[in-house]
Amino acid sequence: MTWHQGLAPQRCLLLILQRCVKKLSSLKTDKSPGPDNLHPKVLYEIRHKIAGYLRDLFEESVETGKVSFDWKSAQITVLHKKGAKCEVSNYRPVSLTCGSRKVLETIIRDHILCHFRLNNIFSKNQYVFIKVGQLLYNF
């Protein structure tokens, strides 16, 4: 019997306080804020104080299937890649999303990948490269 048998799918996603702190610690603090105007550096600096509140918010979101409007939206902007700034082709679009949304997304992604690995869902004929921490796995 596996650890998640008998549980509803959303209850399998264990939102542990330490996991929230770890994900907040790995936010890229040099990035721009999203629609909530909360800079990732601020989330990083207060991560130990807000991790419990975010975990509760994440749990409610997973249980109800509802997310904040800010989590559904993004600010689209363009970044100059290289070359002449007067050429449109030298720019690329960038979506600026909320830092808290990014944290929940990575927790869910890690959970899904763990489920796939534990249940041997990746076929031997399927090539999937997944970076987990500093390691790159080929399934």
C-alpha angles and dihedrals in degrees: 000000000000124000093255103045114125095020126113110253094251091052091056088070102088109203102200120185093232090053090054091049091048093051092046088050091056096053113123101246094193093066127099124258121259132225091306090061089226109138116226088232089063092050089049094049095049097035095120092052098046102036093091093049092047091048090054091048091048092049092051091048093050093045096047098034089229128121135190118270089242089059090055095051135065137188110239117210136158130243126203111242104185142303129046114357091216091066114089091206090065092069132076129199120247127194114216110205134176117281092225089054090053090052093052092044092054092047091052092044091051090048093051093048091048090051091050092050095045092050097041092237093152109087122227087238092052118090113209123163113203126178113215111178106314095336128092114211127200112202 
